Amino acid sequence: MIAVPPHRVIEYRQHRVSVTGRVRHGGAEPKGPFSVASRDGDRVVALSQQLAQAHRELRGQISEIRTSIGHRRLSDDVLLTHCLAFCAALTSHHQGEDDGMFSALLRQRPDLAATVSKLVEDHGLISSILSQVSELADRAAASRGPALEAIGRELDGLAAIMESHFSYEERTISEALDDGLPDTGWSDMVFGFGGA
């Protein structure tokens, strides 16, 4: 897990996704009603749509940081804080998948074991890149030096891997998610990145 220095305040936004249409990934009409994704019922959306929304949010966060580094629109301290917040959000998302969502999915669909194994392997690769980004950010904060270019290069590689990983995940498990996956508490980390 990535350690965030206590002097950095990081806020996470809860994801609440409204149903804007009844078309599932790939253009196919969903069969039956949408799954309920939360125990309290205030988010009634197909799990595949919530997963896609979480991925869009993470893509947006990394894109914003990469753009800010390239144009130096924010101070180094603010950029480093945003970078560490993003690292923590992506780590939380993947931990929620590894520790909860994938276990629930495999209980319902053991035929997806090879797919889940590939996704967990990707999480390990992404985690090592996040560790490198976090280490670079900590060094940049301590030295007050211009290490943002190195962070930017790591984020460029990470963004490419994330895109491939997210697309594969959405393509391979979306239908299984919408077939009725019990939420044992994993959705907060997967869709809301652990809460505030």
C-alpha positions as CSV (number, residue, x, y, z in Angstrom):
1,M,0.0,0.0,0.0
2,I,1.2,3.5,-0.8
3,A,1.9,5.6,2.3
4,V,0.7,9.2,2.0
5,P,2.5,11.6,4.3
6,P,0.2,12.9,7.0
7,H,0.7,16.5,6.0
8,R,-1.1,15.9,2.7
9,V,-4.8,16.1,2.8
10,I,-6.5,13.9,0.2
11,E,-10.2,13.9,-0.6
12,Y,-12.0,11.3,-2.6
13,R,-15.3,11.8,-4.3
14,Q,-17.9,9.1,-4.0
15,H,-19.1,7.9,-7.4
16,R,-22.8,8.0,-8.0
17,V,-23.7,7.1,-11.5
18,S,-27.1,7.8,-13.0
19,V,-28.7,5.5,-15.5
20,T,-28.7,7.4,-18.7
21,G,-29.6,4.6,-21.1
22,R,-30.2,0.9,-21.2
23,V,-27.4,0.0,-23.6
24,R,-24.6,-2.1,-22.2
25,H,-21.0,-2.1,-23.4
26,G,-20.8,-3.2,-27.0
27,G,-24.3,-2.0,-27.8
28,A,-26.2,-5.0,-26.6
29,E,-29.5,-4.5,-24.8
30,P,-29.3,-5.7,-21.2
31,K,-31.3,-8.8,-20.2
32,G,-33.5,-8.2,-17.2
33,P,-33.4,-5.4,-14.7
34,F,-30.2,-3.6,-13.7
35,S,-28.4,-4.9,-10.7
36,V,-28.4,-3.0,-7.4
37,A,-24.9,-2.0,-6.5
38,S,-25.2,-0.9,-3.0
39,R,-26.8,-2.2,0.2
40,D,-28.7,1.0,0.9
41,G,-30.1,1.1,-2.6
42,D,-29.2,4.7,-3.4
43,R,-27.2,3.7,-6.4
44,V,-29.2,1.6,-8.8
45,V,-27.0,1.1,-11.8
46,A,-25.5,-1.9,-13.6
47,L,-22.3,-2.8,-11.9
48,S,-20.5,-2.8,-15.4
49,Q,-21.6,0.9,-15.7
50,Q,-20.3,1.7,-12.3
51,L,-17.0,0.0,-13.1
52,A,-16.7,1.9,-16.4
53,Q,-17.5,5.2,-14.5
54,A,-14.8,4.5,-11.9
55,H,-12.3,3.8,-14.7
56,R,-13.3,7.1,-16.5
57,E,-12.7,9.0,-13.2
58,L,-9.2,7.4,-12.8
59,R,-8.4,8.1,-16.5
60,G,-9.5,11.7,-16.0
61,Q,-7.3,12.1,-12.8
62,I,-4.2,10.8,-14.5
63,S,-4.8,12.9,-17.6
64,E,-5.2,16.0,-15.5
65,I,-2.0,15.4,-13.6
66,R,-0.1,14.7,-16.9
67,T,-1.4,17.8,-18.5
68,S,-0.6,19.9,-15.4
69,I,3.0,18.5,-15.3
70,G,3.4,19.3,-19.0
71,H,2.1,22.9,-18.7
72,R,3.2,23.5,-15.1
73,R,-0.2,24.9,-14.4
74,L,0.0,24.0,-10.7
75,S,2.8,24.4,-8.1
76,D,5.1,21.5,-7.6
77,D,3.6,20.8,-4.1
78,V,0.0,20.8,-5.5
79,L,1.0,18.5,-8.3
80,L,2.8,16.1,-6.0
81,T,-0.3,16.0,-3.7
82,H,-2.5,15.3,-6.7
83,C,-0.2,12.6,-7.8
84,L,-0.1,10.9,-4.4
85,A,-3.9,11.2,-4.2
86,F,-4.2,9.5,-7.6
87,C,-1.8,6.7,-6.6
88,A,-3.9,6.1,-3.4
89,A,-7.2,6.1,-5.3
90,L,-5.9,3.6,-8.0
91,T,-4.4,1.4,-5.3
92,S,-7.7,1.4,-3.3
93,H,-9.7,0.6,-6.5
94,H,-7.5,-2.4,-7.3
95,Q,-7.4,-3.6,-3.7
96,G,-11.2,-3.5,-3.7
97,E,-11.3,-5.6,-6.8
98,D,-8.6,-8.1,-5.6
99,D,-10.0,-8.4,-2.0
100,G,-13.7,-8.4,-2.7
101,M,-15.2,-8.0,-6.2
102,F,-13.0,-10.8,-7.8
103,S,-13.7,-13.2,-5.0
104,A,-17.5,-12.6,-5.3
105,L,-17.2,-12.9,-9.1
106,L,-15.3,-16.2,-9.0
107,R,-17.9,-17.7,-6.6
108,Q,-20.6,-17.0,-9.2
109,R,-18.4,-17.6,-12.3
110,P,-15.5,-20.0,-11.7
111,D,-15.0,-20.1,-15.5
112,L,-13.5,-16.6,-15.2
113,A,-10.5,-17.8,-13.1
114,A,-8.0,-17.3,-15.9
115,T,-9.3,-13.8,-16.7
116,V,-9.3,-12.8,-13.1
117,S,-5.7,-14.1,-12.7
118,K,-4.6,-11.9,-15.6
119,L,-6.3,-8.9,-14.1
120,V,-4.6,-9.5,-10.7
121,E,-1.3,-9.9,-12.5
122,D,-1.9,-6.5,-14.1
123,H,-2.6,-5.0,-10.7
124,G,0.8,-6.2,-9.5
125,L,2.5,-4.5,-12.5
126,I,0.5,-1.3,-11.9
127,S,1.3,-1.4,-8.2
128,S,5.0,-1.5,-8.9
129,I,4.7,1.6,-11.2
130,L,2.6,3.4,-8.5
131,S,5.4,2.6,-6.0
132,Q,7.9,4.2,-8.3
133,V,5.7,7.2,-8.9
134,S,5.2,7.6,-5.1
135,E,8.9,7.3,-4.5
136,L,9.7,9.9,-7.1
137,A,7.1,12.2,-5.6
138,D,8.5,11.8,-2.1
139,R,12.0,12.5,-3.4
140,A,10.8,15.6,-5.3
141,A,9.0,16.9,-2.2
142,A,12.0,16.4,0.0
143,S,14.6,17.9,-2.4
144,R,12.3,20.6,-3.8
145,G,14.0,19.7,-7.1
146,P,12.5,19.5,-10.6
147,A,11.7,15.8,-10.6
148,L,8.3,16.3,-12.2
149,E,9.6,15.3,-15.6
150,A,10.5,11.8,-14.3
151,I,7.1,11.5,-12.7
152,G,5.5,12.5,-16.0
153,R,7.4,9.8,-17.9
154,E,6.2,7.2,-15.3
155,L,2.7,8.5,-15.6
156,D,2.8,8.3,-19.4
157,G,3.7,4.6,-19.2
158,L,1.1,4.0,-16.4
159,A,-1.6,5.6,-18.5
160,A,-1.0,3.3,-21.4
161,I,-1.0,0.2,-19.2
162,M,-4.2,1.5,-17.4
163,E,-6.0,2.0,-20.7
164,S,-5.2,-1.6,-21.8
165,H,-6.1,-3.0,-18.4
166,F,-9.4,-1.1,-18.0
167,S,-10.5,-2.0,-21.5
168,Y,-9.7,-5.7,-21.1
169,E,-11.4,-5.8,-17.7
170,E,-14.6,-4.1,-18.9
171,R,-14.7,-6.3,-22.0
172,T,-14.2,-9.6,-20.2
173,I,-16.2,-9.3,-16.9
174,S,-19.0,-6.7,-17.5
175,E,-21.6,-9.2,-18.4
176,A,-20.8,-11.4,-15.4
177,L,-20.9,-8.4,-13.1
178,D,-24.4,-7.5,-14.3
179,D,-25.7,-11.0,-13.9
180,G,-26.2,-10.3,-10.2
181,L,-23.0,-10.1,-8.1
182,P,-23.5,-9.9,-4.3
183,D,-22.0,-6.8,-2.7
184,T,-20.2,-7.8,0.5
185,G,-18.8,-4.3,1.0
186,W,-16.3,-4.3,-1.8
187,S,-18.2,-1.7,-3.9
188,D,-17.1,1.2,-1.7
189,M,-13.4,0.7,-2.6
190,V,-14.0,-0.3,-6.2
191,F,-16.4,2.5,-7.1
192,G,-15.7,5.1,-4.4
193,F,-11.9,4.5,-3.9
194,G,-12.3,3.8,-0.2
195,G,-14.5,6.8,0.7
196,A,-13.5,10.1,2.1
